[in-house]
Amino acid sequence: MYLPTHFAEQDPAELQRLVQAHPLGTLVTHGPEGLDADHIPFEFDAGAGPQGLLTAHVARANPLWQRCPTGTPVLVVFHGPQAYISPNWYPSKHETHRQVPTWNYAVVHAHGTLTIRDDERFVRGLVARLTRQHEAAEPRPWRMGDSAPDYIDGLLQHIVGIEIAVTRLVGKSKLSQNKDVRDREGAAGRLDALGHADLAQAMRRTV
């Protein structure tokens, strides 16, 4: 990833927060047939190991878990807030006409080592935790116990667990840090109006 110094995210807490807030990761692997990518929701335990532990599951029919055995180096990309930025949102554009369009975003690249966990108990625990996490905001959260046990048992047989021991987190927050404060504020205000409050807030944190 091209990473100019002024866009590099160096705060480990912010990198961890972004991964946890945007858990759908793009798992990039390289096997006998070349590069591949899978889009998977991950659980992230920042306190497990030196850099944290990513946990997920894939369909048993997905060749990933056989093509990439335990010990395979992998990359997971987590995409935070992102949006197009018009030069019209910068006050200085209307004075000097020396601004151009761009795209602002925040991403984290998690490098690590894959472990395959073809273990029903492991997968059951993972699915239960993911369900509790993502159902928490529901008025009546769905639980695995809401379904017939034989139905859940059958579904669990069709998935395989994976773990990724994270060895390195690399973050990029491209948030107009190379612009004047008033231009950043102008763009953030327009993003708020367009419903991109999370990106606007991230931009304001750089001011």
Rosetta constraint file for C-alpha pairs under 8 A:
AtomPair CA 3 CA 7 HARMONIC 6.48 0.50
AtomPair CA 3 CA 8 HARMONIC 6.07 0.50
AtomPair CA 3 CA 172 HARMONIC 6.77 0.50
AtomPair CA 4 CA 8 HARMONIC 6.45 0.50
AtomPair CA 6 CA 177 HARMONIC 6.66 0.50
AtomPair CA 6 CA 178 HARMONIC 7.29 0.50
AtomPair CA 7 CA 172 HARMONIC 5.60 0.50
AtomPair CA 7 CA 173 HARMONIC 5.26 0.50
AtomPair CA 7 CA 174 HARMONIC 5.20 0.50
AtomPair CA 7 CA 175 HARMONIC 7.47 0.50
AtomPair CA 7 CA 177 HARMONIC 7.11 0.50
AtomPair CA 8 CA 171 HARMONIC 6.10 0.50
AtomPair CA 8 CA 172 HARMONIC 4.84 0.50
AtomPair CA 8 CA 173 HARMONIC 6.27 0.50
AtomPair CA 9 CA 14 HARMONIC 7.77 0.50
AtomPair CA 9 CA 15 HARMONIC 7.33 0.50
AtomPair CA 9 CA 170 HARMONIC 7.45 0.50
AtomPair CA 9 CA 171 HARMONIC 4.84 0.50
AtomPair CA 9 CA 172 HARMONIC 5.20 0.50
AtomPair CA 9 CA 173 HARMONIC 5.84 0.50
AtomPair CA 10 CA 15 HARMONIC 7.92 0.50
AtomPair CA 10 CA 171 HARMONIC 7.08 0.50
AtomPair CA 11 CA 15 HARMONIC 6.45 0.50
AtomPair CA 12 CA 16 HARMONIC 6.19 0.50
AtomPair CA 13 CA 17 HARMONIC 6.05 0.50
AtomPair CA 14 CA 18 HARMONIC 6.15 0.50
AtomPair CA 15 CA 19 HARMONIC 6.44 0.50
AtomPair CA 15 CA 108 HARMONIC 6.52 0.50
AtomPair CA 15 CA 169 HARMONIC 7.20 0.50
AtomPair CA 15 CA 170 HARMONIC 7.80 0.50
AtomPair CA 15 CA 171 HARMONIC 6.31 0.50
AtomPair CA 16 CA 20 HARMONIC 6.25 0.50
AtomPair CA 16 CA 46 HARMONIC 6.70 0.50
AtomPair CA 17 CA 21 HARMONIC 5.98 0.50
AtomPair CA 18 CA 22 HARMONIC 5.98 0.50
AtomPair CA 18 CA 78 HARMONIC 7.72 0.50
AtomPair CA 18 CA 80 HARMONIC 6.30 0.50
AtomPair CA 18 CA 107 HARMONIC 7.84 0.50
AtomPair CA 18 CA 108 HARMONIC 7.42 0.50
AtomPair CA 19 CA 23 HARMONIC 5.67 0.50
AtomPair CA 19 CA 44 HARMONIC 7.31 0.50
AtomPair CA 19 CA 78 HARMONIC 6.08 0.50
AtomPair CA 19 CA 80 HARMONIC 7.95 0.50
AtomPair CA 19 CA 108 HARMONIC 7.05 0.50
AtomPair CA 20 CA 43 HARMONIC 7.56 0.50
AtomPair CA 20 CA 44 HARMONIC 6.35 0.50
AtomPair CA 21 CA 80 HARMONIC 7.87 0.50
AtomPair CA 22 CA 78 HARMONIC 6.57 0.50
AtomPair CA 22 CA 79 HARMONIC 6.65 0.50
AtomPair CA 22 CA 80 HARMONIC 6.03 0.50
AtomPair CA 23 CA 41 HARMONIC 5.25 0.50
AtomPair CA 23 CA 42 HARMONIC 5.26 0.50
AtomPair CA 23 CA 43 HARMONIC 6.93 0.50
AtomPair CA 23 CA 44 HARMONIC 7.92 0.50
AtomPair CA 23 CA 78 HARMONIC 6.98 0.50
AtomPair CA 24 CA 39 HARMONIC 6.57 0.50
AtomPair CA 24 CA 40 HARMONIC 5.41 0.50
AtomPair CA 24 CA 41 HARMONIC 4.08 0.50
AtomPair CA 24 CA 42 HARMONIC 6.22 0.50
AtomPair CA 24 CA 78 HARMONIC 6.68 0.50
AtomPair CA 24 CA 79 HARMONIC 7.96 0.50
AtomPair CA 25 CA 39 HARMONIC 5.69 0.50
AtomPair CA 25 CA 40 HARMONIC 5.40 0.50
AtomPair CA 25 CA 41 HARMONIC 5.95 0.50
AtomPair CA 25 CA 42 HARMONIC 6.63 0.50
AtomPair CA 25 CA 76 HARMONIC 5.83 0.50
AtomPair CA 25 CA 77 HARMONIC 5.43 0.50
AtomPair CA 25 CA 78 HARMONIC 4.81 0.50
AtomPair CA 25 CA 79 HARMONIC 7.39 0.50
AtomPair CA 26 CA 37 HARMONIC 6.22 0.50
AtomPair CA 26 CA 38 HARMONIC 5.60 0.50
AtomPair CA 26 CA 39 HARMONIC 4.56 0.50
AtomPair CA 26 CA 40 HARMONIC 6.44 0.50
AtomPair CA 26 CA 76 HARMONIC 5.27 0.50
AtomPair CA 26 CA 77 HARMONIC 4.99 0.50
AtomPair CA 26 CA 78 HARMONIC 6.59 0.50
AtomPair CA 27 CA 37 HARMONIC 5.36 0.50
AtomPair CA 27 CA 38 HARMONIC 5.07 0.50
AtomPair CA 27 CA 39 HARMONIC 6.19 0.50
AtomPair CA 27 CA 40 HARMONIC 7.09 0.50
AtomPair CA 27 CA 74 HARMONIC 7.18 0.50
AtomPair CA 27 CA 75 HARMONIC 5.88 0.50
AtomPair CA 27 CA 76 HARMONIC 4.37 0.50
AtomPair CA 27 CA 77 HARMONIC 6.61 0.50
AtomPair CA 28 CA 35 HARMONIC 7.13 0.50
AtomPair CA 28 CA 36 HARMONIC 5.81 0.50
AtomPair CA 28 CA 37 HARMONIC 4.49 0.50
AtomPair CA 28 CA 38 HARMONIC 6.70 0.50
AtomPair CA 28 CA 74 HARMONIC 6.09 0.50
AtomPair CA 28 CA 75 HARMONIC 5.14 0.50
AtomPair CA 28 CA 76 HARMONIC 5.97 0.50
AtomPair CA 28 CA 77 HARMONIC 7.80 0.50
AtomPair CA 29 CA 35 HARMONIC 5.81 0.50
AtomPair CA 29 CA 36 HARMONIC 5.37 0.50
AtomPair CA 29 CA 37 HARMONIC 6.28 0.50
AtomPair CA 29 CA 68 HARMONIC 7.56 0.50
AtomPair CA 29 CA 73 HARMONIC 7.70 0.50
AtomPair CA 29 CA 74 HARMONIC 5.41 0.50
AtomPair CA 29 CA 75 HARMONIC 6.82 0.50
AtomPair CA 30 CA 34 HARMONIC 5.26 0.50
AtomPair CA 30 CA 35 HARMONIC 4.45 0.50
AtomPair CA 30 CA 36 HARMONIC 6.21 0.50
AtomPair CA 30 CA 68 HARMONIC 7.80 0.50
AtomPair CA 30 CA 74 HARMONIC 7.76 0.50
AtomPair CA 31 CA 35 HARMONIC 6.53 0.50
AtomPair CA 31 CA 36 HARMONIC 7.79 0.50
AtomPair CA 31 CA 67 HARMONIC 6.18 0.50
AtomPair CA 31 CA 68 HARMONIC 6.42 0.50
AtomPair CA 32 CA 67 HARMONIC 7.57 0.50
AtomPair CA 40 CA 56 HARMONIC 7.07 0.50
AtomPair CA 40 CA 57 HARMONIC 7.70 0.50
AtomPair CA 40 CA 58 HARMONIC 7.63 0.50
AtomPair CA 41 CA 56 HARMONIC 6.58 0.50
AtomPair CA 42 CA 54 HARMONIC 6.10 0.50
AtomPair CA 42 CA 55 HARMONIC 5.52 0.50
AtomPair CA 42 CA 56 HARMONIC 4.96 0.50
AtomPair CA 43 CA 54 HARMONIC 5.64 0.50
AtomPair CA 43 CA 55 HARMONIC 5.07 0.50
AtomPair CA 43 CA 56 HARMONIC 6.35 0.50
AtomPair CA 43 CA 130 HARMONIC 6.85 0.50
AtomPair CA 44 CA 52 HARMONIC 6.97 0.50
AtomPair CA 44 CA 53 HARMONIC 5.74 0.50
AtomPair CA 44 CA 54 HARMONIC 4.66 0.50
AtomPair CA 44 CA 55 HARMONIC 6.48 0.50
AtomPair CA 45 CA 52 HARMONIC 5.48 0.50
AtomPair CA 45 CA 53 HARMONIC 5.16 0.50
AtomPair CA 45 CA 54 HARMONIC 6.54 0.50
AtomPair CA 46 CA 51 HARMONIC 6.58 0.50
AtomPair CA 46 CA 52 HARMONIC 4.13 0.50
AtomPair CA 46 CA 53 HARMONIC 6.41 0.50
AtomPair CA 47 CA 51 HARMONIC 7.51 0.50
AtomPair CA 47 CA 52 HARMONIC 5.55 0.50
AtomPair CA 47 CA 53 HARMONIC 7.76 0.50
AtomPair CA 48 CA 52 HARMONIC 4.70 0.50
AtomPair CA 48 CA 53 HARMONIC 5.54 0.50
AtomPair CA 49 CA 53 HARMONIC 6.84 0.50
AtomPair CA 49 CA 165 HARMONIC 7.39 0.50
AtomPair CA 49 CA 166 HARMONIC 7.93 0.50
AtomPair CA 50 CA 166 HARMONIC 7.80 0.50
AtomPair CA 50 CA 167 HARMONIC 7.41 0.50
AtomPair CA 51 CA 165 HARMONIC 7.64 0.50
AtomPair CA 51 CA 166 HARMONIC 5.29 0.50
AtomPair CA 51 CA 167 HARMONIC 5.81 0.50
AtomPair CA 51 CA 168 HARMONIC 6.50 0.50
AtomPair CA 51 CA 169 HARMONIC 7.40 0.50
AtomPair CA 52 CA 165 HARMONIC 6.52 0.50
AtomPair CA 52 CA 166 HARMONIC 5.48 0.50
AtomPair CA 52 CA 167 HARMONIC 7.99 0.50
AtomPair CA 53 CA 163 HARMONIC 6.94 0.50
AtomPair CA 53 CA 164 HARMONIC 5.79 0.50
AtomPair CA 53 CA 165 HARMONIC 4.85 0.50
AtomPair CA 53 CA 166 HARMONIC 5.71 0.50
AtomPair CA 54 CA 163 HARMONIC 5.64 0.50
AtomPair CA 54 CA 164 HARMONIC 4.97 0.50
AtomPair CA 54 CA 165 HARMONIC 6.53 0.50
AtomPair CA 54 CA 166 HARMONIC 7.09 0.50
AtomPair CA 55 CA 126 HARMONIC 7.65 0.50
AtomPair CA 55 CA 161 HARMONIC 7.47 0.50
AtomPair CA 55 CA 162 HARMONIC 5.84 0.50
AtomPair CA 55 CA 163 HARMONIC 4.53 0.50
AtomPair CA 55 CA 164 HARMONIC 6.40 0.50
AtomPair CA 56 CA 126 HARMONIC 7.29 0.50
AtomPair CA 56 CA 161 HARMONIC 5.89 0.50
AtomPair CA 56 CA 162 HARMONIC 5.40 0.50
AtomPair CA 56 CA 163 HARMONIC 6.55 0.50
AtomPair CA 57 CA 123 HARMONIC 7.18 0.50
AtomPair CA 57 CA 159 HARMONIC 6.31 0.50
AtomPair CA 57 CA 160 HARMONIC 5.41 0.50
AtomPair CA 57 CA 161 HARMONIC 4.24 0.50
AtomPair CA 57 CA 162 HARMONIC 5.63 0.50
AtomPair CA 58 CA 62 HARMONIC 6.60 0.50
AtomPair CA 58 CA 65 HARMONIC 7.87 0.50
AtomPair CA 58 CA 159 HARMONIC 5.51 0.50
AtomPair CA 58 CA 160 HARMONIC 5.46 0.50
AtomPair CA 58 CA 161 HARMONIC 6.50 0.50
AtomPair CA 58 CA 162 HARMONIC 7.56 0.50
AtomPair CA 59 CA 158 HARMONIC 6.00 0.50
AtomPair CA 59 CA 159 HARMONIC 4.41 0.50
AtomPair CA 59 CA 160 HARMONIC 6.25 0.50
AtomPair CA 60 CA 65 HARMONIC 7.81 0.50
AtomPair CA 60 CA 157 HARMONIC 8.00 0.50
AtomPair CA 60 CA 158 HARMONIC 5.12 0.50
AtomPair CA 60 CA 159 HARMONIC 4.67 0.50
AtomPair CA 60 CA 160 HARMONIC 5.61 0.50
AtomPair CA 61 CA 158 HARMONIC 7.55 0.50
AtomPair CA 63 CA 67 HARMONIC 5.80 0.50
AtomPair CA 64 CA 68 HARMONIC 5.79 0.50
AtomPair CA 65 CA 69 HARMONIC 6.37 0.50
AtomPair CA 65 CA 116 HARMONIC 6.45 0.50
AtomPair CA 65 CA 160 HARMONIC 7.53 0.50
AtomPair CA 65 CA 162 HARMONIC 7.85 0.50
AtomPair CA 68 CA 72 HARMONIC 5.91 0.50
AtomPair CA 68 CA 114 HARMONIC 7.92 0.50
AtomPair CA 69 CA 114 HARMONIC 7.44 0.50
AtomPair CA 69 CA 115 HARMONIC 7.17 0.50
AtomPair CA 69 CA 116 HARMONIC 6.70 0.50
AtomPair CA 70 CA 113 HARMONIC 7.76 0.50
AtomPair CA 70 CA 114 HARMONIC 5.45 0.50
AtomPair CA 70 CA 115 HARMONIC 4.29 0.50
AtomPair CA 70 CA 116 HARMONIC 5.46 0.50
AtomPair CA 71 CA 113 HARMONIC 5.61 0.50
AtomPair CA 71 CA 114 HARMONIC 5.41 0.50
AtomPair CA 71 CA 115 HARMONIC 6.17 0.50
AtomPair CA 72 CA 113 HARMONIC 5.63 0.50
AtomPair CA 72 CA 114 HARMONIC 5.28 0.50
AtomPair CA 72 CA 115 HARMONIC 7.71 0.50
AtomPair CA 73 CA 111 HARMONIC 7.53 0.50
AtomPair CA 73 CA 112 HARMONIC 5.80 0.50
AtomPair CA 73 CA 113 HARMONIC 4.56 0.50
AtomPair CA 73 CA 114 HARMONIC 6.22 0.50
AtomPair CA 74 CA 111 HARMONIC 6.04 0.50
AtomPair CA 74 CA 112 HARMONIC 5.55 0.50
AtomPair CA 74 CA 113 HARMONIC 5.92 0.50
AtomPair CA 74 CA 114 HARMONIC 6.55 0.50
AtomPair CA 75 CA 109 HARMONIC 6.71 0.50
AtomPair CA 75 CA 110 HARMONIC 5.67 0.50
AtomPair CA 75 CA 111 HARMONIC 4.65 0.50
AtomPair CA 75 CA 112 HARMONIC 6.40 0.50
AtomPair CA 76 CA 109 HARMONIC 5.82 0.50
AtomPair CA 76 CA 110 HARMONIC 5.03 0.50
AtomPair CA 76 CA 111 HARMONIC 6.51 0.50
AtomPair CA 77 CA 107 HARMONIC 7.03 0.50
AtomPair CA 77 CA 108 HARMONIC 5.83 0.50
AtomPair CA 77 CA 109 HARMONIC 4.68 0.50
AtomPair CA 77 CA 110 HARMONIC 6.30 0.50
AtomPair CA 78 CA 107 HARMONIC 5.60 0.50
AtomPair CA 78 CA 108 HARMONIC 5.17 0.50
AtomPair CA 78 CA 109 HARMONIC 6.47 0.50
AtomPair CA 78 CA 110 HARMONIC 7.87 0.50
AtomPair CA 79 CA 105 HARMONIC 7.88 0.50
AtomPair CA 79 CA 106 HARMONIC 6.35 0.50
AtomPair CA 79 CA 107 HARMONIC 4.66 0.50
AtomPair CA 79 CA 108 HARMONIC 6.74 0.50
AtomPair CA 80 CA 105 HARMONIC 6.66 0.50
AtomPair CA 80 CA 106 HARMONIC 4.91 0.50
AtomPair CA 80 CA 107 HARMONIC 5.50 0.50
AtomPair CA 80 CA 108 HARMONIC 7.96 0.50
AtomPair CA 81 CA 105 HARMONIC 5.69 0.50
AtomPair CA 81 CA 106 HARMONIC 6.00 0.50
AtomPair CA 81 CA 196 HARMONIC 7.88 0.50
AtomPair CA 81 CA 198 HARMONIC 6.38 0.50
AtomPair CA 81 CA 199 HARMONIC 5.31 0.50
AtomPair CA 82 CA 103 HARMONIC 7.28 0.50
AtomPair CA 82 CA 104 HARMONIC 5.53 0.50
AtomPair CA 82 CA 105 HARMONIC 4.09 0.50
AtomPair CA 82 CA 106 HARMONIC 6.67 0.50
AtomPair CA 82 CA 199 HARMONIC 6.40 0.50
AtomPair CA 83 CA 103 HARMONIC 5.85 0.50
AtomPair CA 83 CA 104 HARMONIC 5.66 0.50
AtomPair CA 83 CA 105 HARMONIC 6.64 0.50
AtomPair CA 83 CA 196 HARMONIC 7.56 0.50
AtomPair CA 83 CA 199 HARMONIC 7.62 0.50
AtomPair CA 84 CA 101 HARMONIC 7.63 0.50
AtomPair CA 84 CA 102 HARMONIC 6.23 0.50
AtomPair CA 84 CA 103 HARMONIC 4.49 0.50
AtomPair CA 84 CA 104 HARMONIC 6.41 0.50
AtomPair CA 85 CA 89 HARMONIC 7.45 0.50
AtomPair CA 85 CA 101 HARMONIC 5.83 0.50
AtomPair CA 85 CA 102 HARMONIC 5.25 0.50
AtomPair CA 85 CA 103 HARMONIC 5.44 0.50
AtomPair CA 85 CA 104 HARMONIC 6.73 0.50
AtomPair CA 85 CA 187 HARMONIC 6.99 0.50
AtomPair CA 86 CA 90 HARMONIC 7.84 0.50
AtomPair CA 86 CA 100 HARMONIC 7.31 0.50
AtomPair CA 86 CA 101 HARMONIC 4.95 0.50
AtomPair CA 86 CA 102 HARMONIC 6.83 0.50
AtomPair CA 86 CA 187 HARMONIC 7.89 0.50
AtomPair CA 87 CA 93 HARMONIC 6.38 0.50
AtomPair CA 87 CA 99 HARMONIC 5.45 0.50
AtomPair CA 87 CA 100 HARMONIC 5.17 0.50
AtomPair CA 87 CA 101 HARMONIC 5.17 0.50
AtomPair CA 87 CA 102 HARMONIC 7.83 0.50
AtomPair CA 88 CA 93 HARMONIC 6.36 0.50
AtomPair CA 88 CA 94 HARMONIC 7.35 0.50
AtomPair CA 89 CA 93 HARMONIC 7.85 0.50
AtomPair CA 89 CA 183 HARMONIC 7.30 0.50
AtomPair CA 89 CA 186 HARMONIC 5.58 0.50
AtomPair CA 89 CA 187 HARMONIC 4.96 0.50
AtomPair CA 89 CA 190 HARMONIC 6.65 0.50
AtomPair CA 90 CA 94 HARMONIC 7.57 0.50
AtomPair CA 90 CA 99 HARMONIC 7.78 0.50
AtomPair CA 90 CA 182 HARMONIC 7.56 0.50
AtomPair CA 90 CA 183 HARMONIC 4.47 0.50
AtomPair CA 90 CA 184 HARMONIC 7.22 0.50
AtomPair CA 90 CA 186 HARMONIC 5.53 0.50
AtomPair CA 90 CA 187 HARMONIC 6.06 0.50
AtomPair CA 91 CA 95 HARMONIC 7.16 0.50
AtomPair CA 91 CA 182 HARMONIC 7.06 0.50
AtomPair CA 91 CA 183 HARMONIC 5.79 0.50
AtomPair CA 91 CA 186 HARMONIC 6.59 0.50
AtomPair CA 92 CA 96 HARMONIC 6.06 0.50
AtomPair CA 92 CA 97 HARMONIC 7.31 0.50
AtomPair CA 92 CA 98 HARMONIC 7.81 0.50
AtomPair CA 92 CA 99 HARMONIC 7.83 0.50
AtomPair CA 92 CA 183 HARMONIC 6.70 0.50
AtomPair CA 93 CA 97 HARMONIC 4.48 0.50
AtomPair CA 93 CA 98 HARMONIC 5.81 0.50
AtomPair CA 93 CA 99 HARMONIC 5.52 0.50
AtomPair CA 104 CA 173 HARMONIC 7.87 0.50
AtomPair CA 104 CA 174 HARMONIC 5.24 0.50
AtomPair CA 104 CA 175 HARMONIC 5.34 0.50
AtomPair CA 104 CA 176 HARMONIC 7.07 0.50
AtomPair CA 105 CA 172 HARMONIC 7.98 0.50
AtomPair CA 105 CA 173 HARMONIC 6.06 0.50
AtomPair CA 105 CA 174 HARMONIC 5.33 0.50
AtomPair CA 105 CA 175 HARMONIC 6.54 0.50
AtomPair CA 105 CA 199 HARMONIC 7.50 0.50
AtomPair CA 106 CA 171 HARMONIC 7.47 0.50
AtomPair CA 106 CA 172 HARMONIC 5.66 0.50
AtomPair CA 106 CA 173 HARMONIC 4.31 0.50
AtomPair CA 106 CA 174 HARMONIC 6.13 0.50
AtomPair CA 106 CA 175 HARMONIC 7.76 0.50
AtomPair CA 107 CA 171 HARMONIC 5.77 0.50
AtomPair CA 107 CA 172 HARMONIC 5.42 0.50
AtomPair CA 107 CA 173 HARMONIC 6.58 0.50
AtomPair CA 108 CA 169 HARMONIC 6.65 0.50
AtomPair CA 108 CA 170 HARMONIC 5.61 0.50
AtomPair CA 108 CA 171 HARMONIC 4.34 0.50
AtomPair CA 108 CA 172 HARMONIC 6.46 0.50
AtomPair CA 109 CA 169 HARMONIC 5.74 0.50
AtomPair CA 109 CA 170 HARMONIC 5.07 0.50
AtomPair CA 109 CA 171 HARMONIC 6.26 0.50
AtomPair CA 110 CA 166 HARMONIC 6.33 0.50
AtomPair CA 110 CA 167 HARMONIC 7.61 0.50
AtomPair CA 110 CA 168 HARMONIC 5.95 0.50
AtomPair CA 110 CA 169 HARMONIC 4.73 0.50
AtomPair CA 110 CA 170 HARMONIC 6.57 0.50
AtomPair CA 111 CA 166 HARMONIC 5.73 0.50
AtomPair CA 111 CA 167 HARMONIC 5.69 0.50
AtomPair CA 111 CA 168 HARMONIC 5.13 0.50
AtomPair CA 111 CA 169 HARMONIC 6.38 0.50
AtomPair CA 112 CA 164 HARMONIC 5.70 0.50
AtomPair CA 112 CA 165 HARMONIC 5.27 0.50
AtomPair CA 112 CA 166 HARMONIC 4.18 0.50
AtomPair CA 112 CA 167 HARMONIC 4.87 0.50
AtomPair CA 112 CA 168 HARMONIC 6.79 0.50
AtomPair CA 113 CA 164 HARMONIC 5.27 0.50
AtomPair CA 113 CA 165 HARMONIC 5.35 0.50
AtomPair CA 113 CA 166 HARMONIC 6.73 0.50
AtomPair CA 113 CA 167 HARMONIC 7.49 0.50
AtomPair CA 114 CA 162 HARMONIC 6.96 0.50
AtomPair CA 114 CA 163 HARMONIC 5.80 0.50
AtomPair CA 114 CA 164 HARMONIC 4.60 0.50
AtomPair CA 114 CA 165 HARMONIC 6.76 0.50
AtomPair CA 115 CA 162 HARMONIC 5.71 0.50
AtomPair CA 115 CA 163 HARMONIC 5.04 0.50
AtomPair CA 115 CA 164 HARMONIC 6.18 0.50
AtomPair CA 115 CA 165 HARMONIC 7.96 0.50
AtomPair CA 116 CA 160 HARMONIC 7.58 0.50
AtomPair CA 116 CA 161 HARMONIC 6.19 0.50
AtomPair CA 116 CA 162 HARMONIC 4.72 0.50
AtomPair CA 116 CA 163 HARMONIC 6.51 0.50
AtomPair CA 117 CA 122 HARMONIC 7.16 0.50
AtomPair CA 117 CA 123 HARMONIC 7.84 0.50
AtomPair CA 117 CA 160 HARMONIC 6.42 0.50
AtomPair CA 117 CA 161 HARMONIC 4.62 0.50
AtomPair CA 117 CA 162 HARMONIC 5.31 0.50
AtomPair CA 117 CA 163 HARMONIC 7.17 0.50
AtomPair CA 118 CA 122 HARMONIC 7.96 0.50
AtomPair CA 118 CA 123 HARMONIC 7.82 0.50
AtomPair CA 118 CA 160 HARMONIC 5.09 0.50
AtomPair CA 118 CA 161 HARMONIC 5.76 0.50
AtomPair CA 118 CA 162 HARMONIC 7.96 0.50
AtomPair CA 119 CA 123 HARMONIC 6.23 0.50
AtomPair CA 119 CA 160 HARMONIC 7.25 0.50
AtomPair CA 119 CA 161 HARMONIC 7.09 0.50
AtomPair CA 120 CA 124 HARMONIC 5.99 0.50
AtomPair CA 120 CA 156 HARMONIC 6.84 0.50
AtomPair CA 120 CA 157 HARMONIC 7.16 0.50
AtomPair CA 121 CA 125 HARMONIC 6.25 0.50
AtomPair CA 122 CA 126 HARMONIC 6.23 0.50
AtomPair CA 122 CA 161 HARMONIC 7.09 0.50
AtomPair CA 123 CA 127 HARMONIC 6.11 0.50
AtomPair CA 123 CA 156 HARMONIC 7.06 0.50
AtomPair CA 123 CA 159 HARMONIC 7.60 0.50
AtomPair CA 123 CA 160 HARMONIC 6.84 0.50
AtomPair CA 123 CA 161 HARMONIC 5.55 0.50
AtomPair CA 124 CA 128 HARMONIC 6.19 0.50
AtomPair CA 124 CA 156 HARMONIC 6.91 0.50
AtomPair CA 125 CA 129 HARMONIC 6.25 0.50
AtomPair CA 126 CA 130 HARMONIC 6.15 0.50
AtomPair CA 127 CA 131 HARMONIC 5.99 0.50
AtomPair CA 128 CA 132 HARMONIC 6.21 0.50
AtomPair CA 128 CA 143 HARMONIC 7.55 0.50
AtomPair CA 128 CA 144 HARMONIC 6.76 0.50
AtomPair CA 129 CA 133 HARMONIC 6.18 0.50
AtomPair CA 130 CA 134 HARMONIC 6.18 0.50
AtomPair CA 131 CA 135 HARMONIC 5.72 0.50
AtomPair CA 131 CA 142 HARMONIC 7.50 0.50
AtomPair CA 131 CA 143 HARMONIC 6.86 0.50
AtomPair CA 131 CA 144 HARMONIC 7.90 0.50
AtomPair CA 132 CA 136 HARMONIC 5.83 0.50
AtomPair CA 132 CA 141 HARMONIC 7.60 0.50
AtomPair CA 132 CA 143 HARMONIC 7.28 0.50
AtomPair CA 135 CA 141 HARMONIC 5.00 0.50
AtomPair CA 135 CA 142 HARMONIC 6.32 0.50
AtomPair CA 136 CA 141 HARMONIC 6.07 0.50
AtomPair CA 137 CA 141 HARMONIC 7.37 0.50
AtomPair CA 142 CA 146 HARMONIC 6.71 0.50
AtomPair CA 143 CA 147 HARMONIC 7.84 0.50
AtomPair CA 144 CA 152 HARMONIC 7.23 0.50
AtomPair CA 145 CA 149 HARMONIC 7.18 0.50
AtomPair CA 147 CA 151 HARMONIC 6.81 0.50
AtomPair CA 147 CA 152 HARMONIC 6.73 0.50
AtomPair CA 148 CA 152 HARMONIC 6.55 0.50
AtomPair CA 149 CA 153 HARMONIC 6.02 0.50
AtomPair CA 150 CA 154 HARMONIC 6.06 0.50
AtomPair CA 151 CA 155 HARMONIC 6.40 0.50
AtomPair CA 152 CA 156 HARMONIC 6.16 0.50
AtomPair CA 153 CA 157 HARMONIC 6.55 0.50
AtomPair CA 154 CA 158 HARMONIC 7.12 0.50
AtomPair CA 155 CA 159 HARMONIC 7.24 0.50
AtomPair CA 175 CA 202 HARMONIC 7.31 0.50
AtomPair CA 175 CA 203 HARMONIC 5.24 0.50
AtomPair CA 175 CA 206 HARMONIC 7.59 0.50
AtomPair CA 176 CA 184 HARMONIC 6.20 0.50
AtomPair CA 176 CA 203 HARMONIC 7.16 0.50
AtomPair CA 177 CA 184 HARMONIC 7.69 0.50
AtomPair CA 177 CA 206 HARMONIC 6.71 0.50
AtomPair CA 177 CA 207 HARMONIC 7.86 0.50
AtomPair CA 179 CA 183 HARMONIC 6.20 0.50
AtomPair CA 179 CA 184 HARMONIC 6.32 0.50
AtomPair CA 180 CA 184 HARMONIC 6.33 0.50
AtomPair CA 181 CA 185 HARMONIC 6.15 0.50
AtomPair CA 181 CA 207 HARMONIC 6.18 0.50
AtomPair CA 182 CA 186 HARMONIC 6.03 0.50
AtomPair CA 183 CA 187 HARMONIC 6.19 0.50
AtomPair CA 184 CA 188 HARMONIC 6.06 0.50
AtomPair CA 184 CA 203 HARMONIC 6.96 0.50
AtomPair CA 184 CA 204 HARMONIC 7.46 0.50
AtomPair CA 184 CA 207 HARMONIC 7.60 0.50
AtomPair CA 185 CA 189 HARMONIC 6.08 0.50
AtomPair CA 185 CA 203 HARMONIC 8.00 0.50
AtomPair CA 185 CA 204 HARMONIC 6.95 0.50
AtomPair CA 186 CA 190 HARMONIC 6.48 0.50
AtomPair CA 187 CA 191 HARMONIC 6.24 0.50
AtomPair CA 187 CA 200 HARMONIC 7.75 0.50
AtomPair CA 188 CA 192 HARMONIC 6.24 0.50
AtomPair CA 188 CA 199 HARMONIC 7.62 0.50
AtomPair CA 188 CA 200 HARMONIC 4.41 0.50
AtomPair CA 188 CA 201 HARMONIC 7.40 0.50
AtomPair CA 188 CA 203 HARMONIC 6.49 0.50
AtomPair CA 188 CA 204 HARMONIC 7.02 0.50
AtomPair CA 189 CA 193 HARMONIC 6.47 0.50
AtomPair CA 189 CA 200 HARMONIC 6.98 0.50
AtomPair CA 190 CA 194 HARMONIC 6.33 0.50
AtomPair CA 191 CA 195 HARMONIC 6.29 0.50
AtomPair CA 191 CA 196 HARMONIC 5.01 0.50
AtomPair CA 191 CA 197 HARMONIC 6.46 0.50
AtomPair CA 191 CA 199 HARMONIC 7.31 0.50
AtomPair CA 191 CA 200 HARMONIC 5.74 0.50
AtomPair CA 192 CA 196 HARMONIC 5.33 0.50
AtomPair CA 192 CA 197 HARMONIC 4.77 0.50
AtomPair CA 192 CA 200 HARMONIC 6.05 0.50
AtomPair CA 196 CA 200 HARMONIC 6.27 0.50
AtomPair CA 197 CA 201 HARMONIC 5.98 0.50
AtomPair CA 198 CA 202 HARMONIC 6.29 0.50
AtomPair CA 199 CA 203 HARMONIC 6.23 0.50
AtomPair CA 200 CA 204 HARMONIC 6.28 0.50
AtomPair CA 201 CA 205 HARMONIC 6.39 0.50
AtomPair CA 202 CA 206 HARMONIC 7.04 0.50
AtomPair CA 203 CA 207 HARMONIC 7.11 0.50
